[in-house]
């Protein structure tokens, strides 16, 4: 279970700005007064550890399902390699988040399920070949952007100091995944 949460955190970091497909919906959570979220951080939920872990688990589930589709529908070796990295990061997770979780955190970790809006996006991920590859990378960049927002917001305003540090470390890993996605996007649109 701890791997699932850490993996979700990693997936969140993979989203990037500028993706041109169906946007991921807002989480509709209220920012905590005085939190980075209330001041314009790229997320809109109170920065408590339970909400953070729930959001990370949901995003991880989306990343894993989308990567599975990419592995079965894409013929591109680059897309396969990227999808395998997504699967690795969102299944095995980040050691820092796992190490930062307390026994209490582990008790509240939800089973990762797909949100209805993520199910809709996955259903929209049809076809194969180049068109599929473009849409997959666009969706991954959107999910990474959301993940980065969640990680950055928690890193700067979360309630648990160890989890804040782990979230900050996860931002670095997700930024690397975002850079890869942006590179893949450029090669598929140029």
Backbone bond lengths (Angstrom), bond angles and torsions (degrees), N, CA, C in turn:
res aa  C-N    CA-C-N  psi(-1)  N-CA   C-N-CA  omega(-1)  CA-C   N-CA-C  phi
1 X - - - 1.433 - - 1.517 110.79 -
2 X 1.352 115.73 -39.87 1.455 118.02 -179.43 1.516 110.66 -64.87
3 X 1.329 117.04 -30.66 1.467 120.06 177.85 1.524 110.38 -67.19
4 X 1.309 116.41 -36.33 1.452 121.19 -179.68 1.517 110.99 -62.06
5 X 1.312 117.41 -43.68 1.456 120.25 -179.05 1.514 110.73 -68.39
6 X 1.297 116.01 -43.46 1.453 119.17 179.35 1.514 109.74 -63.29
7 X 1.303 117.09 -38.93 1.454 120.86 179.37 1.513 110.26 -65.64
8 X 1.307 117.20 -39.05 1.450 120.52 179.06 1.514 109.94 -62.21
9 X 1.300 116.08 -42.01 1.454 119.95 179.15 1.510 109.99 -59.93
10 X 1.296 116.98 -40.55 1.453 121.30 179.22 1.513 110.11 -63.47
11 X 1.305 116.31 -42.10 1.453 120.07 -179.65 1.497 112.29 -63.77
12 X 1.267 117.42 -36.04 1.443 121.36 179.88 1.511 111.69 -61.76
13 X 1.278 115.77 -32.92 1.451 120.30 -177.84 1.511 112.60 -74.27
14 X 1.290 117.92 -15.20 1.448 122.03 -175.91 1.519 113.49 -78.48
15 X 1.295 119.68 -15.38 1.462 122.34 -178.15 1.519 110.05 -70.50
16 X 1.305 116.78 147.94 1.447 120.32 179.99 1.498 112.17 -136.74
17 X 1.305 115.02 163.97 1.449 120.64 179.14 1.505 110.24 -79.06
18 X 1.308 115.76 155.96 1.446 120.88 173.32 1.509 114.49 87.63
19 X 1.303 120.03 6.40 1.451 121.05 178.43 1.523 107.84 -68.49
20 X 1.334 116.25 143.64 1.455 119.55 -171.43 1.508 113.25 -114.86
21 X 1.288 119.33 38.00 1.452 121.22 177.25 1.519 108.08 -123.20
22 X 1.292 116.62 -167.52 1.445 122.46 -179.61 1.525 110.10 -55.87
23 X 1.336 117.95 122.62 1.459 118.98 -178.59 1.518 111.55 -71.00
24 X 1.325 115.27 147.89 1.449 120.35 173.23 1.519 107.34 -70.69
25 X 1.307 117.60 139.72 1.461 120.13 -176.72 1.525 112.41 -71.43
26 X 1.315 113.98 158.78 1.456 120.70 176.31 1.517 109.42 -68.35
27 X 1.309 116.38 152.78 1.462 120.11 178.61 1.530 111.37 -82.34
28 X 1.331 118.13 -9.27 1.459 123.39 177.54 1.521 113.47 53.38
29 X 1.288 116.60 39.79 1.447 120.71 176.82 1.520 108.45 -104.11
30 X 1.312 117.36 147.83 1.452 122.32 -176.38 1.515 110.72 -83.13
31 X 1.347 117.20 130.26 1.465 118.79 177.78 1.525 111.12 -70.13
32 X 1.308 114.53 145.34 1.458 119.74 175.95 1.523 108.61 -71.45
33 X 1.329 117.89 136.54 1.460 119.55 178.70 1.522 110.74 -56.13
34 X 1.333 115.29 131.10 1.450 120.51 178.84 1.517 114.32 80.99
35 X 1.328 117.74 -1.04 1.461 120.28 -179.86 1.519 110.12 -81.80
36 X 1.330 117.76 162.73 1.449 119.72 175.76 1.526 111.30 -56.69
37 X 1.316 117.46 -32.67 1.459 120.32 -179.96 1.524 110.54 -63.89
38 X 1.321 117.57 -37.48 1.453 120.98 179.74 1.524 110.99 -71.23
39 X 1.329 116.67 -23.14 1.454 120.88 -178.21 1.510 114.29 -99.05
40 X 1.309 119.17 14.54 1.441 120.22 173.79 1.517 115.62 109.04
41 X 1.311 118.63 8.57 1.463 119.49 175.39 1.521 108.39 -63.92
42 X 1.348 117.97 155.74 1.460 120.70 -173.89 1.522 113.72 -75.65
43 X 1.309 117.84 45.73 1.459 122.43 174.33 1.515 107.59 -156.33
44 X 1.323 117.27 166.58 1.458 119.12 -176.88 1.524 111.86 -139.01
45 X 1.297 118.41 50.78 1.452 121.29 178.32 1.522 109.99 -137.74
46 X 1.315 115.30 155.64 1.456 120.79 177.80 1.524 108.67 -63.66
47 X 1.314 116.51 140.41 1.454 120.99 -171.89 1.523 112.58 -89.82
48 X 1.328 116.12 57.06 1.454 118.82 174.51 1.523 108.24 -97.44
49 X 1.309 116.16 156.85 1.457 121.31 -173.76 1.521 112.17 -64.62
50 X 1.317 118.48 -39.36 1.462 120.93 179.51 1.517 112.86 -60.45
51 X 1.328 116.85 -47.20 1.471 120.95 178.25 1.527 110.64 -63.96
52 X 1.301 115.76 -41.53 1.464 121.22 178.79 1.527 110.13 -58.28
53 X 1.322 117.22 -50.76 1.457 121.06 -177.92 1.526 111.75 -65.57
54 X 1.325 117.61 -37.12 1.467 121.55 178.04 1.534 110.14 -63.70
55 X 1.312 116.90 -45.98 1.456 121.27 -179.64 1.519 110.93 -63.97
56 X 1.322 116.72 -41.65 1.462 121.35 178.53 1.531 110.22 -62.31
57 X 1.327 117.25 -42.35 1.468 121.08 179.86 1.523 111.00 -63.83
58 X 1.323 117.14 -41.23 1.470 120.86 179.32 1.526 111.11 -64.73
59 X 1.307 116.36 -43.96 1.461 119.80 179.75 1.524 111.59 -67.59
60 X 1.312 117.14 -38.52 1.469 120.31 176.30 1.524 111.02 -58.47
61 X 1.320 116.28 -44.15 1.464 120.49 -179.87 1.529 109.89 -59.44
62 X 1.322 117.12 -43.42 1.461 120.60 178.61 1.524 110.95 -62.74
63 X 1.317 117.72 -46.99 1.469 121.30 -179.33 1.526 111.31 -59.22
64 X 1.318 116.36 -43.48 1.470 119.24 -178.90 1.528 111.62 -65.29
65 X 1.317 117.06 -44.29 1.475 120.56 -179.55 1.530 110.67 -64.45
66 X 1.329 117.19 -43.78 1.465 120.44 179.56 1.524 110.51 -64.42
67 X 1.321 117.41 -40.28 1.467 120.71 178.91 1.527 111.10 -64.98
68 X 1.331 117.03 -37.90 1.469 119.89 176.60 1.529 110.55 -61.14
69 X 1.314 116.32 -42.07 1.470 119.75 177.19 1.528 110.72 -62.87
70 X 1.316 116.80 -41.98 1.465 120.29 179.83 1.525 110.82 -62.86
71 X 1.306 117.01 -40.16 1.460 120.00 179.82 1.523 111.72 -66.22
72 X 1.312 117.43 -29.50 1.463 119.52 -179.12 1.526 113.66 -92.98
73 X 1.343 118.27 -23.06 1.467 119.74 -173.85 1.522 115.65 -109.54
74 X 1.306 117.64 -20.92 1.458 119.83 -177.72 1.526 110.07 -90.52
75 X 1.315 115.27 145.69 1.470 119.74 174.96 1.530 110.81 -105.98
76 X 1.318 116.95 2.13 1.457 122.31 -177.92 1.523 111.19 -82.24
77 X 1.335 117.88 124.06 1.466 119.47 176.48 1.532 112.54 -60.68
78 X 1.337 117.22 -33.53 1.464 120.81 179.32 1.525 111.25 -67.54
79 X 1.318 116.41 -41.71 1.468 120.51 178.78 1.530 109.52 -66.85
80 X 1.334 116.67 -40.45 1.469 120.19 177.67 1.527 110.64 -60.57
81 X 1.319 116.45 -45.18 1.461 120.09 -179.85 1.534 110.61 -61.81
82 X 1.318 116.09 -44.27 1.456 120.85 179.78 1.536 110.59 -63.69
83 X 1.325 117.30 -45.89 1.463 121.34 179.79 1.534 110.71 -61.57
84 X 1.319 117.11 -36.72 1.467 120.12 177.10 1.532 111.01 -65.27
85 X 1.328 116.63 -38.43 1.471 119.83 177.10 1.524 110.66 -65.79
86 X 1.325 116.02 -40.33 1.465 120.21 176.98 1.534 109.60 -61.07
87 X 1.324 116.23 -47.05 1.466 120.36 179.70 1.525 110.63 -59.71
88 X 1.313 116.74 -44.71 1.466 120.63 -179.76 1.526 110.64 -61.10
89 X 1.323 116.00 -49.58 1.460 119.86 -176.36 1.518 112.50 -68.24
90 X 1.314 117.36 -32.54 1.467 120.01 -176.53 1.519 113.64 -96.57
91 X 1.308 116.57 0.57 1.457 120.46 174.28 1.514 110.07 -107.66
92 X 1.318 116.99 -44.58 1.461 121.48 -177.12 1.522 111.81 -91.43
93 X 1.297 116.86 -23.99 1.453 121.03 173.54 1.511 115.23 75.00
94 X 1.302 113.66 -178.56 1.443 121.75 179.94 1.517 109.80 -100.42
95 X 1.299 115.53 131.55 1.464 121.11 -177.94 1.522 111.37 -58.27
96 X 1.318 117.53 -37.79 1.462 120.69 -178.07 1.515 113.09 -60.89
97 X 1.334 117.48 -43.66 1.461 119.56 178.44 1.518 110.68 -67.84
98 X 1.322 116.54 -41.72 1.462 119.79 178.26 1.520 110.87 -60.13
99 X 1.323 116.53 -45.25 1.460 120.93 -178.76 1.524 112.65 -68.44
100 X 1.329 116.81 -28.19 1.461 120.95 -177.60 1.526 112.64 -79.45
101 X 1.316 117.41 -21.22 1.459 119.74 -178.13 1.519 111.59 -69.38
102 X 1.308 114.50 136.75 1.455 120.69 176.16 1.528 108.57 -91.60
103 X 1.297 117.13 171.54 1.467 121.32 176.11 1.530 109.67 -59.08
104 X 1.329 116.77 -37.45 1.463 121.08 178.32 1.529 110.50 -63.26
105 X 1.348 117.31 -43.27 1.467 121.33 178.59 1.516 110.63 -59.08
106 X 1.310 116.62 -43.05 1.456 120.81 -176.99 1.530 111.81 -64.60
107 X 1.324 116.88 -28.00 1.463 120.78 178.58 1.522 111.97 -73.87
108 X 1.316 117.98 -26.93 1.468 120.67 -176.64 1.521 113.12 -99.22
109 X 1.309 117.46 -1.13 1.459 120.03 -178.76 1.520 108.94 -67.07
110 X 1.300 115.83 122.18 1.462 118.49 -179.77 1.526 111.27 -77.61
111 X 1.312 114.94 157.76 1.457 119.07 171.85 1.522 105.48 -69.52
112 X 1.322 116.42 131.35 1.460 120.27 -177.32 1.520 109.72 -69.14
113 X 1.293 115.36 117.43 1.455 120.89 175.39 1.517 108.50 -127.20
114 X 1.295 114.81 156.42 1.453 119.54 178.24 1.519 110.15 -78.18
115 X 1.314 115.75 133.57 1.453 120.53 172.99 1.528 106.85 -71.31
116 X 1.316 118.81 152.46 1.471 120.95 -179.49 1.530 113.31 -54.15
117 X 1.326 116.52 -38.77 1.470 118.75 -179.86 1.526 111.90 -67.97
118 X 1.332 116.99 -30.77 1.465 119.92 176.71 1.528 110.25 -73.24
119 X 1.331 116.66 -35.18 1.467 120.09 175.27 1.526 110.08 -60.56
120 X 1.331 115.46 -41.87 1.465 120.32 178.89 1.525 110.82 -61.98
121 X 1.328 117.44 -43.80 1.463 120.49 178.81 1.525 110.89 -61.95
122 X 1.322 116.66 -41.59 1.464 119.28 179.72 1.521 111.30 -65.49
123 X 1.334 117.06 -36.18 1.463 119.91 177.53 1.532 110.28 -66.71
124 X 1.320 116.43 -28.52 1.464 121.58 178.69 1.532 111.95 -78.52
125 X 1.300 116.31 -11.49 1.466 121.53 -179.17 1.529 108.31 -86.73
126 X 1.334 115.08 76.47 1.462 122.03 -174.18 1.519 111.02 -107.60
127 X 1.311 113.71 173.95 1.451 120.41 173.40 1.510 112.65 80.35
128 X 1.322 112.61 -161.64 1.459 120.15 180.00 1.520 107.49 -155.15
129 X 1.302 115.51 -178.54 1.461 120.47 177.24 1.506 113.57 70.67
130 X 1.323 115.13 -153.75 1.464 122.15 -173.73 1.523 113.13 -61.38
131 X 1.330 117.44 -41.01 1.467 120.07 -179.75 1.530 110.32 -62.78
132 X 1.321 116.95 -42.81 1.457 120.39 177.11 1.523 109.79 -62.03
133 X 1.334 116.79 -46.86 1.465 121.12 -177.59 1.523 111.47 -56.53
134 X 1.328 116.69 -45.01 1.467 120.78 -179.84 1.531 110.80 -61.60
135 X 1.328 115.74 -46.97 1.460 119.50 -177.88 1.532 110.45 -65.82
136 X 1.321 117.47 -40.82 1.466 121.11 179.17 1.531 110.35 -59.96
137 X 1.315 116.65 -48.37 1.471 119.60 -179.34 1.525 110.32 -64.51
138 X 1.321 117.91 -40.01 1.465 120.18 177.39 1.528 111.10 -59.98
139 X 1.328 116.80 -45.30 1.464 120.77 179.98 1.527 110.88 -65.64
140 X 1.325 117.08 -40.28 1.466 120.11 178.28 1.520 110.39 -62.35
141 X 1.323 116.69 -41.97 1.462 119.71 -179.93 1.525 110.85 -63.55
142 X 1.325 117.02 -39.16 1.466 120.30 176.96 1.523 110.77 -63.25
143 X 1.321 115.76 -45.52 1.466 120.11 -179.53 1.532 110.61 -65.47
144 X 1.306 117.19 -38.07 1.460 120.68 177.95 1.523 111.31 -66.24
145 X 1.317 115.65 -38.83 1.466 119.12 177.68 1.520 110.12 -60.56
146 X 1.330 115.76 -44.12 1.463 119.60 177.78 1.528 110.62 -63.40
147 X 1.323 116.29 -43.15 1.467 121.14 -179.77 1.527 110.89 -62.76
148 X 1.316 115.95 -44.09 1.465 119.47 179.00 1.518 110.98 -61.33
149 X 1.313 116.09 -41.28 1.465 119.73 178.37 1.517 111.82 -60.78
150 X 1.327 115.69 -43.82 1.466 120.53 179.78 1.527 110.15 -64.76
151 X 1.333 116.20 -46.99 1.464 119.94 -178.34 1.529 111.46 -64.53
152 X 1.332 116.30 -44.96 1.454 119.65 -179.25 1.526 111.32 -63.99
153 X 1.325 115.84 -41.57 1.464 119.32 179.79 1.524 110.97 -64.06
154 X 1.331 116.47 -43.68 1.463 118.15 179.96 1.527 110.55 -68.79
155 X 1.321 116.54 -38.87 1.469 120.03 -179.95 1.525 111.40 -60.18
156 X 1.330 117.32 -32.77 1.458 119.50 -178.03 1.527 113.88 -97.89
157 X 1.340 118.28 -13.56 1.451 117.91 -177.11 1.513 116.04 -146.86
158 X 1.316 117.76 10.97 1.458 120.74 179.82 1.510 112.45 -69.01
159 X 1.318 116.11 159.86 1.457 120.57 -174.76 1.530 113.97 -82.66
160 X 1.319 118.86 -19.96 1.468 121.90 -176.48 1.530 109.61 -107.10
161 X 1.326 117.28 120.34 1.466 121.84 -174.83 1.531 112.90 -61.25
162 X 1.327 117.85 -44.66 1.471 120.25 -179.97 1.527 111.20 -65.48
163 X 1.323 116.28 -39.54 1.460 120.31 179.19 1.528 110.52 -68.99
164 X 1.345 117.04 -34.45 1.481 119.95 176.09 1.517 110.05 -60.78
165 X 1.328 117.42 -45.03 1.470 121.61 179.50 1.529 110.47 -63.16
166 X 1.320 117.01 -43.21 1.460 120.94 179.67 1.533 110.55 -64.54
167 X 1.322 117.39 -39.32 1.460 120.88 177.98 1.527 110.28 -63.68
168 X 1.320 117.14 -40.19 1.465 120.92 178.00 1.526 110.66 -62.07
169 X 1.327 117.29 -40.05 1.464 120.76 177.76 1.526 111.13 -67.52
170 X 1.324 116.65 -36.05 1.462 120.51 178.66 1.528 111.34 -66.48
171 X 1.323 117.23 -30.78 1.467 121.11 177.55 1.530 109.89 -58.05
172 X 1.324 116.96 -42.26 1.467 121.17 179.91 1.523 110.76 -60.67
173 X 1.318 116.72 -46.38 1.469 120.63 -179.38 1.523 111.04 -65.13
174 X 1.319 117.84 -42.73 1.457 120.24 -179.62 1.522 112.20 -69.58
175 X 1.330 116.83 -32.26 1.468 119.16 174.47 1.525 110.71 -61.32
176 X 1.327 117.02 -37.06 1.470 120.38 177.32 1.530 110.29 -65.22
177 X 1.317 117.22 -42.16 1.463 120.54 177.59 1.533 110.89 -65.08
178 X 1.316 116.62 -36.92 1.462 120.48 177.96 1.519 110.42 -64.68
179 X 1.319 117.05 -42.30 1.467 120.39 178.44 1.525 110.39 -60.59
180 X 1.321 116.97 -41.19 1.467 120.43 177.25 1.521 110.62 -62.90
181 X 1.330 117.25 -43.84 1.463 121.45 -179.91 1.528 110.35 -62.62
182 X 1.324 116.95 -41.67 1.466 120.28 179.13 1.525 110.74 -63.66
183 X 1.305 116.96 -39.70 1.459 121.03 177.35 1.526 111.01 -64.32
184 X 1.319 116.32 -43.72 1.464 120.44 177.72 1.526 110.77 -64.22
185 X 1.304 116.76 -38.25 1.464 120.54 179.27 1.529 110.65 -62.95
186 X 1.313 116.45 -43.51 1.470 120.50 179.94 1.518 111.64 -62.35
187 X 1.318 117.77 -39.89 1.464 119.90 -179.65 1.522 112.45 -71.99
188 X 1.335 117.27 -17.93 1.456 120.04 -179.67 1.520 113.14 -97.77
189 X 1.316 117.47 -10.83 1.469 119.78 179.13 1.525 111.70 -109.40
190 X 1.299 116.85 -15.36 1.463 120.68 -176.39 1.463 111.28 -85.55
